[in-house]
């Protein structure tokens, strides 16, 4: 039984001395980063992505309007919607 206890104590000591401090440091550092919010560079990137998403949404609406004129029943066509039921 003492052999088993010795095998469990050594990893526990190593965990407490090495793994736990690093783990705690990284955990609280990431918590501070979340509280700080986005950096200026991240805000600029987010703004650019939002503009691109709005442009793509506009294109989809344009394509839907064209399809409505050219193929009025395209929204009702089950073979295009992917439903196989």
N, CA, C and O atoms as a Tinker XYZ file with bonds, in Angstrom:
   340  protein
     1  N      0.817000   -1.193000    0.000000    73     2
     2  CA     0.000000    0.000000    0.000000    64     1     3
     3  C      0.858000    1.253000    0.000000    63     2     4     5
     4  O      0.503000    2.239000   -0.646000    81     3
     5  N      1.985000    1.236000    0.715000    73     3     6
     6  CA     2.863000    2.402000    0.756000    64     5     7
     7  C      3.501000    2.659000   -0.605000    63     6     8     9
     8  O      3.817000    3.801000   -0.936000    81     7
     9  N      3.693000    1.608000   -1.392000    73     7    10
    10  CA     4.241000    1.765000   -2.743000    64     9    11
    11  C      3.249000    2.536000   -3.621000    63    10    12    13
    12  O      3.634000    3.413000   -4.395000    81    11
    13  N      1.964000    2.189000   -3.484000    73    11    14
    14  CA     0.913000    2.876000   -4.243000    64    13    15
    15  C      0.804000    4.333000   -3.808000    63    14    16    17
    16  O      0.644000    5.217000   -4.650000    81    15
    17  N      0.887000    4.588000   -2.527000    73    15    18
    18  CA     0.829000    5.958000   -2.022000    64    17    19
    19  C      2.012000    6.771000   -2.532000    63    18    20    21
    20  O      1.861000    7.945000   -2.870000    81    19
    21  N      3.189000    6.152000   -2.588000    73    19    22
    22  CA     4.374000    6.834000   -3.110000    64    21    23
    23  C      4.230000    7.178000   -4.578000    63    22    24    25
    24  O      4.701000    8.225000   -5.023000    81    23
    25  N      3.574000    6.295000   -5.340000    73    23    26
    26  CA     3.353000    6.548000   -6.759000    64    25    27
    27  C      2.371000    7.693000   -6.987000    63    26    28    29
    28  O      2.444000    8.373000   -8.010000    81    27
    29  N      1.463000    7.911000   -6.057000    73    27    30
    30  CA     0.485000    8.992000   -6.207000    64    29    31
    31  C      1.005000   10.322000   -5.674000    63    30    32    33
    32  O      0.593000   11.379000   -6.153000    81    31
    33  N      1.895000   10.290000   -4.700000    73    31    34
    34  CA     2.397000   11.516000   -4.093000    64    33    35
    35  C      3.332000   12.258000   -5.037000    63    34    36    37
    36  O      3.274000   13.484000   -5.123000    81    35
    37  N      4.182000   11.543000   -5.736000    73    35    38
    38  CA     5.150000   12.186000   -6.634000    64    37    39
    39  C      4.451000   12.971000   -7.749000    63    38    40    41
    40  O      4.788000   14.136000   -7.961000    81    39
    41  N      3.490000   12.375000   -8.470000    73    39    42
    42  CA     2.794000   13.179000   -9.490000    64    41    43
    43  C      2.018000   14.354000   -8.892000    63    42    44    45
    44  O      1.922000   15.415000   -9.509000    81    43
    45  N      1.468000   14.166000   -7.696000    73    43    46
    46  CA     0.729000   15.262000   -7.053000    64    45    47
    47  C      1.659000   16.422000   -6.737000    63    46    48    49
    48  O      1.291000   17.579000   -6.941000    81    47
    49  N      2.845000   16.135000   -6.248000    73    47    50
    50  CA     3.820000   17.185000   -5.946000    64    49    51
    51  C      4.254000   17.893000   -7.226000    63    50    52    53
    52  O      4.345000   19.121000   -7.260000    81    51
    53  N      4.519000   17.127000   -8.272000    73    51    54
    54  CA     4.913000   17.725000   -9.555000    64    53    55
    55  C      3.792000   18.617000  -10.104000    63    54    56    57
    56  O      4.051000   19.691000  -10.648000    81    55
    57  N      2.561000   18.161000   -9.956000    73    55    58
    58  CA     1.427000   18.956000  -10.425000    64    57    59
    59  C      1.352000   20.282000   -9.678000    63    58    60    61
    60  O      1.199000   21.336000  -10.294000    81    59
    61  N      1.460000   20.232000   -8.361000    73    59    62
    62  CA     1.348000   21.436000   -7.536000    64    61    63
    63  C      2.506000   22.391000   -7.790000    63    62    64    65
    64  O      2.314000   23.607000   -7.772000    81    63
    65  N      3.698000   21.867000   -8.026000    73    63    66
    66  CA     4.870000   22.719000   -8.207000    64    65    67
    67  C      4.985000   23.313000   -9.609000    63    66    68    69
    68  O      5.447000   24.443000   -9.770000    81    67
    69  N      4.568000   22.557000  -10.620000    73    67    70
    70  CA     4.809000   23.005000  -11.994000    64    69    71
    71  C      3.539000   23.305000  -12.785000    63    70    72    73
    72  O      3.418000   24.381000  -13.372000    81    71
    73  N      2.613000   22.388000  -12.806000    73    71    74
    74  CA     1.437000   22.536000  -13.670000    64    73    75
    75  C      0.457000   23.569000  -13.118000    63    74    76    77
    76  O      0.001000   24.440000  -13.859000    81    75
    77  N      0.130000   23.485000  -11.841000    73    75    78
    78  CA    -0.876000   24.377000  -11.261000    64    77    79
    79  C     -0.502000   25.857000  -11.372000    63    78    80    81
    80  O     -1.368000   26.651000  -11.739000    81    79
    81  N      0.732000   26.279000  -11.080000    73    79    82
    82  CA     1.050000   27.705000  -11.221000    64    81    83
    83  C      0.936000   28.209000  -12.662000    63    82    84    85
    84  O      0.427000   29.304000  -12.903000    81    83
    85  N      1.407000   27.415000  -13.605000    73    83    86
    86  CA     1.302000   27.810000  -15.017000    64    85    87
    87  C     -0.163000   27.891000  -15.423000    63    86    88    89
    88  O     -0.572000   28.833000  -16.102000    81    87
    89  N     -0.942000   26.916000  -15.015000    73    87    90
    90  CA    -2.363000   26.869000  -15.325000    64    89    91
    91  C     -3.068000   28.107000  -14.760000    63    90    92    93
    92  O     -3.841000   28.755000  -15.465000    81    91
    93  N     -2.811000   28.427000  -13.520000    73    91    94
    94  CA    -3.436000   29.601000  -12.905000    64    93    95
    95  C     -3.008000   30.894000  -13.592000    63    94    96    97
    96  O     -3.837000   31.769000  -13.839000    81    95
    97  N     -1.729000   31.017000  -13.899000    73    95    98
    98  CA    -1.232000   32.209000  -14.586000    64    97    99
    99  C     -1.939000   32.397000  -15.920000    63    98   100   101
   100  O     -2.421000   33.491000  -16.214000    81    99
   101  N     -2.007000   31.345000  -16.733000    73    99   102
   102  CA    -2.650000   31.444000  -18.040000    64   101   103
   103  C     -4.149000   31.717000  -17.911000    63   102   104   105
   104  O     -4.715000   32.464000  -18.710000    81   103
   105  N     -4.786000   31.119000  -16.917000    73   103   106
   106  CA    -6.212000   31.329000  -16.722000    64   105   107
   107  C     -6.522000   32.796000  -16.403000    63   106   108   109
   108  O     -7.406000   33.387000  -17.022000    81   107
   109  N     -5.815000   33.376000  -15.461000    73   107   110
   110  CA    -6.098000   34.760000  -15.072000    64   109   111
   111  C     -5.612000   35.761000  -16.111000    63   110   112   113
   112  O     -6.191000   36.841000  -16.239000    81   111
   113  N     -4.564000   35.427000  -16.854000    73   111   114
   114  CA    -4.111000   36.311000  -17.930000    64   113   115
   115  C     -5.167000   36.383000  -19.025000    63   114   116   117
   116  O     -5.462000   37.465000  -19.533000    81   115
   117  N     -5.739000   35.236000  -19.390000    73   115   118
   118  CA    -6.778000   35.245000  -20.429000    64   117   119
   119  C     -8.026000   35.967000  -19.931000    63   118   120   121
   120  O     -8.724000   36.604000  -20.721000    81   119
   121  N     -8.316000   35.880000  -18.643000    73   119   122
   122  CA    -9.456000   36.609000  -18.080000    64   121   123
   123  C     -9.276000   38.109000  -18.188000    63   122   124   125
   124  O    -10.230000   38.830000  -18.482000    81   123
   125  N     -8.065000   38.586000  -17.955000    73   123   126
   126  CA    -7.790000   40.029000  -18.091000    64   125   127
   127  C     -7.919000   40.473000  -19.545000    63   126   128   129
   128  O     -8.420000   41.563000  -19.822000    81   127
   129  N     -7.472000   39.637000  -20.465000    73   127   130
   130  CA    -7.557000   39.995000  -21.879000    64   129   131
   131  C     -9.011000   40.119000  -22.321000    63   130   132   133
   132  O     -9.344000   40.997000  -23.117000    81   131
   133  N     -9.867000   39.256000  -21.817000    73   131   134
   134  CA   -11.287000   39.317000  -22.168000    64   133   135
   135  C    -11.908000   40.598000  -21.621000    63   134   136   137
   136  O    -12.729000   41.227000  -22.289000    81   135
   137  N    -11.520000   40.982000  -20.415000    73   135   138
   138  CA   -12.071000   42.191000  -19.804000    64   137   139
   139  C    -11.631000   43.454000  -20.535000    63   138   140   141
   140  O    -12.360000   44.445000  -20.545000    81   139
   141  N    -10.460000   43.433000  -21.141000    73   139   142
   142  CA    -9.949000   44.621000  -21.824000    64   141   143
   143  C    -10.698000   44.906000  -23.114000    63   142   144   145
   144  O    -10.695000   46.047000  -23.577000    81   143
   145  N    -11.329000   43.924000  -23.699000    73   143   146
   146  CA   -12.078000   44.125000  -24.929000    64   145   147
   147  C    -11.196000   44.005000  -26.155000    63   146   148   149
   148  O    -10.103000   43.441000  -26.106000    81   147
   149  N    -11.690000   44.544000  -27.249000    73   147   150
   150  CA   -10.984000   44.443000  -28.526000    64   149   151
   151  C     -9.945000   45.542000  -28.668000    63   150   152   153
   152  O    -10.139000   46.666000  -28.203000    81   151
   153  N     -8.842000   45.203000  -29.316000    73   151   154
   154  CA    -7.824000   46.208000  -29.607000    64   153   155
   155  C     -8.273000   47.023000  -30.822000    63   154   156   157
   156  O     -9.256000   46.677000  -31.477000    81   155
   157  N     -7.561000   48.089000  -31.117000    73   155   158
   158  CA    -7.902000   48.923000  -32.282000    64   157   159
   159  C     -7.804000   48.130000  -33.576000    63   158   160   161
   160  O     -8.628000   48.284000  -34.477000    81   159
   161  N     -6.785000   47.279000  -33.657000    73   159   162
   162  CA    -6.602000   46.457000  -34.858000    64   161   163
   163  C     -7.758000   45.464000  -35.005000    63   162   164   165
   164  O     -8.253000   45.248000  -36.111000    81   163
   165  N     -8.188000   44.861000  -33.895000    73   163   166
   166  CA    -9.304000   43.921000  -33.942000    64   165   167
   167  C    -10.604000   44.629000  -34.294000    63   166   168   169
   168  O    -11.434000   44.080000  -35.019000    81   167
   169  N    -10.786000   45.848000  -33.785000    73   167   170
   170  CA   -11.985000   46.624000  -34.128000    64   169   171
   171  C    -12.007000   46.960000  -35.621000    63   170   172   173
   172  O    -13.058000   46.892000  -36.259000    81   171
   173  N    -10.860000   47.320000  -36.170000    73   171   174
   174  CA   -10.781000   47.643000  -37.602000    64   173   175
   175  C    -11.092000   46.410000  -38.441000    63   174   176   177
   176  O    -11.798000   46.493000  -39.446000    81   175
   177  N    -10.560000   45.271000  -38.019000    73   175   178
   178  CA   -10.811000   44.017000  -38.750000    64   177   179
   179  C    -12.292000   43.649000  -38.675000    63   178   180   181
   180  O    -12.878000   43.219000  -39.668000    81   179
   181  N    -12.891000   43.817000  -37.503000    73   179   182
   182  CA   -14.310000   43.525000  -37.334000    64   181   183
   183  C    -15.160000   44.436000  -38.206000    63   182   184   185
   184  O    -16.140000   43.990000  -38.803000    81   183
   185  N    -14.788000   45.712000  -38.282000    73   183   186
   186  CA   -15.513000   46.671000  -39.123000    64   185   187
   187  C    -15.417000   46.283000  -40.601000    63   186   188   189
   188  O    -16.403000   46.365000  -41.335000    81   187
   189  N    -14.221000   45.858000  -41.034000    73   187   190
   190  CA   -14.036000   45.437000  -42.419000    64   189   191
   191  C    -14.851000   44.184000  -42.721000    63   190   192   193
   192  O    -15.455000   44.077000  -43.789000    81   191
   193  N    -14.870000   43.245000  -41.793000    73   191   194
   194  CA   -15.650000   42.019000  -41.993000    64   193   195
   195  C    -17.140000   42.316000  -42.038000    63   194   196   197
   196  O    -17.872000   41.693000  -42.807000    81   195
   197  N    -17.596000   43.256000  -41.227000    73   195   198
   198  CA   -19.002000   43.643000  -41.241000    64   197   199
   199  C    -19.381000   44.264000  -42.581000    63   198   200   201
   200  O    -20.441000   43.971000  -43.133000    81   199
   201  N    -18.511000   45.119000  -43.095000    73   199   202
   202  CA   -18.770000   45.737000  -44.404000    64   201   203
   203  C    -18.820000   44.678000  -45.501000    63   202   204   205
   204  O    -19.660000   44.745000  -46.398000    81   203
   205  N    -17.918000   43.702000  -45.424000    73   203   206
   206  CA   -17.897000   42.631000  -46.426000    64   205   207
   207  C    -19.152000   41.774000  -46.315000    63   206   208   209
   208  O    -19.710000   41.369000  -47.335000    81   207
   209  N    -19.606000   41.491000  -45.098000    73   207   210
   210  CA   -20.819000   40.702000  -44.902000    64   209   211
   211  C    -22.042000   41.440000  -45.455000    63   210   212   213
   212  O    -22.921000   40.827000  -46.062000    81   211
   213  N    -22.092000   42.744000  -45.243000    73   211   214
   214  CA   -23.217000   43.529000  -45.778000    64   213   215
   215  C    -23.206000   43.525000  -47.299000    63   214   216   217
   216  O    -24.262000   43.442000  -47.927000    81   215
   217  N    -22.021000   43.612000  -47.897000    73   215   218
   218  CA   -21.901000   43.559000  -49.360000    64   217   219
   219  C    -22.364000   42.199000  -49.889000    63   218   220   221
   220  O    -23.082000   42.128000  -50.887000    81   219
   221  N    -21.956000   41.133000  -49.223000    73   219   222
   222  CA   -22.372000   39.799000  -49.651000    64   221   223
   223  C    -23.876000   39.614000  -49.489000    63   222   224   225
   224  O    -24.515000   38.978000  -50.326000    81   223
   225  N    -24.441000   40.162000  -48.425000    73   223   226
   226  CA   -25.885000   40.075000  -48.226000    64   225   227
   227  C    -26.626000   40.814000  -49.340000    63   226   228   229
   228  O    -27.660000   40.351000  -49.822000    81   227
   229  N    -26.096000   41.950000  -49.737000    73   227   230
   230  CA   -26.681000   42.716000  -50.845000    64   229   231
   231  C    -26.640000   41.902000  -52.143000    63   230   232   233
   232  O    -27.598000   41.898000  -52.916000    81   231
   233  N    -25.527000   41.222000  -52.366000    73   231   234
   234  CA   -25.397000   40.396000  -53.577000    64   233   235
   235  C    -26.396000   39.247000  -53.570000    63   234   236   237
   236  O    -26.987000   38.933000  -54.603000    81   235
   237  N    -26.588000   38.620000  -52.416000    73   235   238
   238  CA   -27.547000   37.513000  -52.323000    64   237   239
   239  C    -28.949000   38.023000  -52.624000    63   238   240   241
   240  O    -29.700000   37.369000  -53.348000    81   239
   241  N    -29.311000   39.172000  -52.085000    73   239   242
   242  CA   -30.637000   39.732000  -52.362000    64   241   243
   243  C    -30.797000   40.047000  -53.845000    63   242   244   245
   244  O    -31.867000   39.826000  -54.412000    81   243
   245  N    -29.747000   40.560000  -54.477000    73   243   246
   246  CA   -29.800000   40.841000  -55.909000    64   245   247
   247  C    -30.005000   39.557000  -56.708000    63   246   248   249
   248  O    -30.820000   39.512000  -57.629000    81   247
   249  N    -29.259000   38.518000  -56.347000    73   247   250
   250  CA   -29.414000   37.232000  -57.038000    64   249   251
   251  C    -30.808000   36.648000  -56.825000    63   250   252   253
   252  O    -31.381000   36.067000  -57.746000    81   251
   253  N    -31.351000   36.795000  -55.634000    73   251   254
   254  CA   -32.706000   36.298000  -55.374000    64   253   255
   255  C    -33.733000   37.052000  -56.202000    63   254   256   257
   256  O    -34.676000   36.456000  -56.723000    81   255
   257  N    -33.552000   38.369000  -56.324000    73   255   258
   258  CA   -34.483000   39.155000  -57.158000    64   257   259
   259  C    -34.390000   38.720000  -58.614000    63   258   260   261
   260  O    -35.415000   38.594000  -59.285000    81   259
   261  N    -33.177000   38.487000  -59.114000    73   259   262
   262  CA   -33.011000   38.014000  -60.494000    64   261   263
   263  C    -33.661000   36.644000  -60.685000    63   262   264   265
   264  O    -34.327000   36.402000  -61.692000    81   263
   265  N    -33.467000   35.761000  -59.727000    73   263   266
   266  CA   -34.090000   34.442000  -59.831000    64   265   267
   267  C    -35.610000   34.535000  -59.768000    63   266   268   269
   268  O    -36.305000   33.777000  -60.444000    81   267
   269  N    -36.128000   35.452000  -58.966000    73   267   270
   270  CA   -37.577000   35.625000  -58.885000    64   269   271
   271  C    -38.152000   36.022000  -60.235000    63   270   272   273
   272  O    -39.260000   35.611000  -60.582000    81   271
   273  N    -37.408000   36.821000  -61.003000    73   271   274
   274  CA   -37.875000   37.254000  -62.324000    64   273   275
   275  C    -37.691000   36.136000  -63.349000    63   274   276   277
   276  O    -38.601000   35.846000  -64.126000    81   275
   277  N    -36.522000   35.516000  -63.349000    73   275   278
   278  CA   -36.193000   34.512000  -64.366000    64   277   279
   279  C    -36.870000   33.159000  -64.109000    63   278   280   281
   280  O    -37.375000   32.530000  -65.039000    81   279
   281  N    -36.878000   32.718000  -62.856000    73   279   282
   282  CA   -37.434000   31.412000  -62.487000    64   281   283
   283  C    -38.317000   31.611000  -61.250000    63   282   284   285
   284  O    -37.878000   31.364000  -60.127000    81   283
   285  N    -39.573000   32.063000  -61.461000    73   283   286
   286  CA   -40.428000   32.421000  -60.321000    64   285   287
   287  C    -40.656000   31.282000  -59.319000    63   286   288   289
   288  O    -40.874000   31.541000  -58.135000    81   287
   289  N    -40.610000   30.052000  -59.769000    73   287   290
   290  CA   -40.900000   28.928000  -58.874000    64   289   291
   291  C    -39.648000   28.349000  -58.213000    63   290   292   293
   292  O    -39.704000   27.268000  -57.626000    81   291
   293  N    -38.537000   29.048000  -58.302000    73   291   294
   294  CA   -37.286000   28.492000  -57.763000    64   293   295
   295  C    -37.330000   28.279000  -56.260000    63   294   296   297
   296  O    -36.671000   27.375000  -55.745000    81   295
   297  N    -38.095000   29.094000  -55.548000    73   295   298
   298  CA   -38.189000   28.929000  -54.095000    64   297   299
   299  C    -39.022000   27.706000  -53.714000    63   298   300   301
   300  O    -38.846000   27.153000  -52.628000    81   299
   301  N    -39.926000   27.281000  -54.595000    73   299   302
   302  CA   -40.810000   26.158000  -54.311000    64   301   303
   303  C    -40.234000   24.841000  -54.800000    63   302   304   305
   304  O    -40.754000   23.784000  -54.442000    81   303
   305  N    -39.193000   24.865000  -55.597000    73   303   306
   306  CA   -38.634000   23.665000  -56.204000    64   305   307
   307  C    -37.895000   22.840000  -55.145000    63   306   308   309
   308  O    -36.872000   23.270000  -54.613000    81   307
   309  N    -38.437000   21.632000  -54.844000    73   307   310
   310  CA   -37.833000   20.781000  -53.811000    64   309   311
   311  C    -36.471000   20.269000  -54.223000    63   310   312   313
   312  O    -35.632000   20.027000  -53.355000    81   311
   313  N    -36.216000   20.094000  -55.494000    73   311   314
   314  CA   -34.913000   19.591000  -55.927000    64   313   315
   315  C    -33.812000   20.612000  -55.679000    63   314   316   317
   316  O    -32.648000   20.232000  -55.555000    81   315
   317  N    -34.146000   21.900000  -55.603000    73   315   318
   318  CA   -33.143000   22.925000  -55.325000    64   317   319
   319  C    -32.935000   23.156000  -53.832000    63   318   320   321
   320  O    -31.856000   23.576000  -53.414000    81   319
   321  N    -33.963000   22.885000  -53.026000    73   319   322
   322  CA   -33.863000   23.178000  -51.604000    64   321   323
   323  C    -33.077000   22.134000  -50.832000    63   322   324   325
   324  O    -32.645000   22.399000  -49.710000    81   323
   325  N    -32.882000   20.965000  -51.401000    73   323   326
   326  CA   -32.110000   19.942000  -50.711000    64   325   327
   327  C    -32.958000   19.019000  -49.870000    63   326   328   329
   328  O    -32.426000   18.079000  -49.279000    81   327
   329  N    -34.262000   19.249000  -49.790000    73   327   330
   330  CA   -35.148000   18.363000  -49.027000    64   329   331
   331  C    -35.430000   17.116000  -49.848000    63   330   332   333
   332  O    -35.882000   17.206000  -50.990000    81   331
   333  N    -35.170000   15.978000  -49.278000    73   331   334
   334  CA   -35.382000   14.717000  -49.981000    64   333   335
   335  C    -36.531000   13.925000  -49.356000    63   334   336   337
   336  O    -36.650000   12.725000  -49.604000    81   335
   337  N    -37.380000   14.571000  -48.548000    73   335   338
   338  CA   -38.444000   13.853000  -47.856000    64   337   339
   339  C    -39.658000   13.611000  -48.687000    63   338   340
   340  O    -40.624000   13.014000  -48.212000    81   339
